[in-house]
Structure formats: structure tokens, C-alpha cells
Amino acid sequence: MTVRDRTIAVLGGTGPQGRGLARRFAAAGLAVVLGSRSAERAEATAATLPGNVRGASNAEAATAGDIVVVAVPWEGHAELLRELAPALSGKIVVDCVNPLGFDQQGAFALVVPEGSAAQQAAAILPWSTVVGAFHNVSAVVLEDPEAETVDTDVLVLGDDRAATDLVQELASTIPGVRGLYGGRLRNAHQVEALTANLISVNRRYKAHAGLRITDV
């Protein structure tokens, strides 16, 4: 089976990152289930997106998805995954959460006891296959219907080769995006933390910066 044979669920799909990813996956012809704490809000958001998208509660989306993207705020990350662990058992879970703090000096990476959000997800979901991806993609660009391409690379991290290959394929369904293997899950911390640097770039240069890997 290829990624086009799978249903993609996006937990936290009414937030900017989740909504933007859902838009791009659906525009690429994938079946998407948009999850939210409020099924009604998810249904209303899904109605604004192109393609095959339906709204549901996070629990319903987790059950329906073959590949489940976690795009919830860091503050609710662990609690939601513990709640949905039975529904996520046996599935590929793609964690794109960035544990960041903000103060007067800007964004900064938070210390996560497990090492990273992706590693926290793996610890909570021992019966799922956790992959880290989509950490450094601009939600503004993803959501912009006038942006025909998203010119960035997506680093995909994980310990299961078949799963990382599939998530690389998922990333590459978005025009302009390449999914590239970025190492094992233990390397997720620096990829998540890099988002703080990109936020600083964006503020200084009034941009929506992405990441490109050379010589690959």
C-alpha cells in the first residue's frame, strides 16, 4: 500500500499547523479526517477546505486514520496521547509538535524529560510507530491558497524504516516539499528546537522561512 491508499487523520486540525497540513494533504488527493476537541468546530473547519476532508472529534479521527498526525499545542500533548493510546495502537503516529516557550526575547526550546516531543509520544504510545516530521514548515504558507507550492524540505525522524519511508512519501505529496530522512527518533530534539531559530528569522526578515538540505 502507498500513502494514497491510507486515510490521514490530523489531531488538533483546527489549529494553524494542523489546518494547513490538512489543506495540503486534501489538495493532493488524500482522504483526510480533521480532529479537534470539538467535533462541531472540526466539521466547520473541514467545510472550508478543498478535497476529501471531514471533521470529527480527536478520538474519532484517531480511530479513523491509518496515519495520524499530531499537531496539538505542546501543553496538551501528553494528556491527549494518553487518552487516545488505545485508538492509536498499531498505527503510524506522526508527531510535529514543537515544545517552545516565548518571552520578551522571543522563542526558545523547552527541556523535555524524554528528550523531545516525539520521544515523549513514543514513550506514551509503545504500541504505535512514532515518526517525527513537519516541525519546521510555515503554517502561514501551508494555509495560503495562493501559494501553489511549499518550497521546503521536511526532515523525517524515526526508528522504523518502512514508517519513515511512508512519511517521506506523505510529505512529498505537497507540491514543492521533499521528505528526507533525518535520523533516528533520538535526534528529534534539535529538529523541534530549530523552529525557535526559524521564528527568529521570520521576525527579523519578515519572512516565512523553511529549510532546504543541499547535495541530496
C-alpha positions as CSV (number, residue, x, y, z in Angstrom):
1,M,0.0,0.0,0.0
2,T,1.1,3.5,-0.8
3,V,0.3,6.7,1.2
4,R,-2.5,7.4,-1.3
5,D,-4.3,4.2,-0.1
6,R,-4.3,5.5,3.5
7,T,-6.6,7.8,5.4
8,I,-4.7,10.7,7.1
9,A,-6.0,11.9,10.4
10,V,-4.9,15.3,11.8
11,L,-5.3,15.7,15.6
12,G,-5.5,19.4,16.5
13,G,-6.6,20.0,13.0
14,T,-8.4,23.3,13.7
15,G,-5.1,25.0,14.7
16,P,-3.0,26.7,12.1
17,Q,-0.4,23.9,11.6
18,G,-3.0,21.1,11.5
19,R,-5.4,23.0,9.4
20,G,-2.6,23.9,6.9
21,L,-1.4,20.3,6.7
22,A,-4.9,19.0,6.2
23,R,-5.4,21.6,3.4
24,R,-2.3,20.4,1.6
25,F,-3.0,16.7,2.0
26,A,-6.5,17.0,0.8
27,A,-5.5,19.2,-2.2
28,A,-3.0,16.4,-3.1
29,G,-6.0,14.0,-3.3
30,L,-5.7,12.2,0.1
31,A,-8.6,11.3,2.3
32,V,-8.3,13.4,5.5
33,V,-10.1,13.4,8.8
34,L,-9.8,16.6,10.7
35,G,-9.8,16.1,14.5
36,S,-10.5,18.6,17.3
37,R,-11.6,18.7,20.9
38,S,-14.9,20.0,19.4
39,A,-16.3,17.8,16.6
40,E,-18.6,20.7,15.6
41,R,-15.6,23.0,15.2
42,A,-13.8,20.4,13.2
43,E,-16.8,19.9,10.9
44,A,-17.0,23.7,10.3
45,T,-13.3,23.9,9.5
46,A,-13.4,20.9,7.2
47,A,-16.2,22.5,5.2
48,T,-13.8,25.4,4.3
49,L,-11.1,23.1,2.9
50,P,-10.8,21.6,-0.6
51,G,-11.0,17.9,-1.4
52,N,-12.0,14.9,0.7
53,V,-12.0,16.3,4.3
54,R,-14.4,15.5,7.1
55,G,-14.4,16.8,10.6
56,A,-14.6,14.7,13.8
57,S,-13.5,14.6,17.4
58,N,-9.9,13.9,18.1
59,A,-10.9,10.4,19.3
60,E,-12.9,9.7,16.2
61,A,-10.1,10.9,14.0
62,A,-7.6,8.8,15.8
63,T,-9.8,5.7,15.2
64,A,-10.4,6.6,11.5
65,G,-6.8,7.4,10.5
66,D,-4.3,4.9,9.1
67,I,-1.6,7.6,9.6
68,V,-2.3,10.0,12.4
69,V,-0.6,13.4,12.5
70,V,-0.4,15.1,16.0
71,A,-0.5,18.9,15.7
72,V,-1.8,19.8,19.1
73,P,-0.3,22.5,21.4
74,W,2.6,21.3,23.5
75,E,0.7,22.0,26.7
76,G,-1.9,19.3,25.9
77,H,0.4,16.8,24.1
78,A,1.0,14.2,26.7
79,E,-2.6,14.3,28.1
80,L,-4.2,13.8,24.7
81,L,-1.8,10.9,23.7
82,R,-2.5,9.1,27.0
83,E,-6.2,9.4,26.3
84,L,-6.0,8.2,22.7
85,A,-3.4,5.5,23.2
86,P,-5.8,2.6,22.7
87,A,-7.1,4.1,19.4
88,L,-3.6,4.8,18.2
89,S,-2.3,1.3,18.8
90,G,-0.8,-0.4,15.7
91,K,-0.8,2.9,13.8
92,I,1.9,5.3,12.4
93,V,1.8,8.4,14.5
94,V,3.5,11.5,13.1
95,D,4.4,14.0,15.8
96,C,5.0,17.5,14.6
97,V,4.8,19.2,18.0
98,N,7.5,21.8,18.9
99,P,8.0,22.3,22.7
100,L,8.6,26.0,22.7
101,G,8.4,28.8,25.2
102,F,8.1,32.5,24.5
103,D,9.3,35.6,26.4
104,Q,10.3,39.1,25.6
105,Q,13.4,37.8,23.8
106,G,11.4,35.6,21.5
107,A,11.0,31.8,21.1
108,F,13.2,29.2,22.8
109,A,13.2,25.5,23.1
110,L,11.9,23.9,26.3
111,V,13.5,21.0,28.1
112,V,11.5,17.8,27.7
113,P,12.3,15.0,30.2
114,E,12.1,12.3,27.5
115,G,14.3,14.3,25.2
116,S,11.8,15.6,22.7
117,A,8.0,15.7,22.0
118,A,8.5,12.8,19.5
119,Q,10.3,10.7,22.2
120,Q,7.6,11.6,24.7
121,A,5.0,10.3,22.2
122,A,6.9,7.1,21.7
123,A,7.1,6.6,25.5
124,I,3.3,7.1,25.9
125,L,2.5,5.0,22.8
126,P,4.5,1.8,22.9
127,W,2.1,0.0,20.6
128,S,2.3,2.7,17.9
129,T,5.1,3.5,15.5
130,V,6.1,7.1,16.2
131,V,7.7,9.3,13.5
132,G,8.7,12.9,13.8
133,A,8.1,15.2,10.8
134,F,6.7,18.6,9.7
135,H,8.2,20.5,12.6
136,N,9.7,23.4,10.5
137,V,7.0,24.1,7.9
138,S,5.4,27.5,8.0
139,A,1.7,27.3,8.9
140,V,1.2,30.6,7.1
141,V,2.4,29.2,3.8
142,L,0.6,25.9,4.3
143,E,-2.7,27.8,4.8
144,D,-2.2,30.2,1.9
145,P,-4.5,29.1,-1.0
146,E,-2.5,31.4,-3.3
147,A,0.8,29.5,-2.6
148,E,0.8,26.8,-5.2
149,T,4.0,25.2,-3.8
150,V,5.6,25.0,-0.3
151,D,9.3,25.3,-1.0
152,T,10.9,23.4,1.8
153,D,12.3,20.1,2.9
154,V,10.8,18.1,5.7
155,L,13.1,16.1,7.9
156,V,11.5,12.8,8.9
157,L,12.9,11.0,12.0
158,G,12.2,7.5,13.3
159,D,13.4,4.1,14.1
160,D,11.3,2.1,11.7
161,R,12.5,2.3,8.0
162,A,9.1,1.4,6.5
163,A,7.3,4.0,8.5
164,T,9.8,6.8,7.8
165,D,9.7,5.9,4.1
166,L,5.9,6.2,4.1
167,V,6.0,9.6,5.9
168,Q,8.6,10.9,3.5
169,E,6.1,9.9,0.7
170,L,3.4,11.7,2.6
171,A,5.5,14.9,2.9
172,S,6.3,14.7,-0.8
173,T,2.6,14.8,-1.8
174,I,2.7,18.5,-1.1
175,P,4.0,20.3,-4.2
176,G,7.5,21.8,-3.6
177,V,8.1,19.6,-0.5
178,R,10.7,16.9,-0.2
179,G,10.6,14.4,2.6
180,L,14.1,13.5,3.7
181,Y,15.3,11.0,6.3
182,G,16.8,13.0,9.2
183,G,17.9,10.3,11.6
184,R,16.5,8.2,14.4
185,L,13.9,9.5,16.8
186,R,16.6,10.3,19.4
187,N,17.6,13.1,17.0
188,A,14.2,14.8,17.1
189,H,15.1,17.4,19.8
190,Q,17.3,19.5,17.6
191,V,14.8,19.5,14.7
192,E,12.0,20.6,17.1
193,A,14.2,23.2,18.6
194,L,15.2,24.6,15.2
195,T,11.7,26.0,14.9
196,A,12.7,28.6,17.5
197,N,15.5,29.8,15.2
198,L,13.2,29.9,12.2
199,I,10.7,32.1,14.2
200,S,13.6,34.5,15.0
201,V,14.5,34.5,11.2
202,N,10.9,35.2,10.3
203,R,10.6,38.1,12.8
204,R,13.9,39.7,11.7
205,Y,13.3,39.4,8.0
206,K,9.5,39.5,7.9
207,A,9.6,36.1,6.1
208,H,8.1,32.6,6.4
209,A,11.4,30.7,6.3
210,G,11.7,27.0,5.6
211,L,14.6,24.5,5.4
212,R,16.5,23.2,2.4
213,I,19.1,20.4,2.6
214,T,21.8,20.7,-0.1
215,D,23.6,17.9,-2.1
216,V,20.8,15.4,-1.7
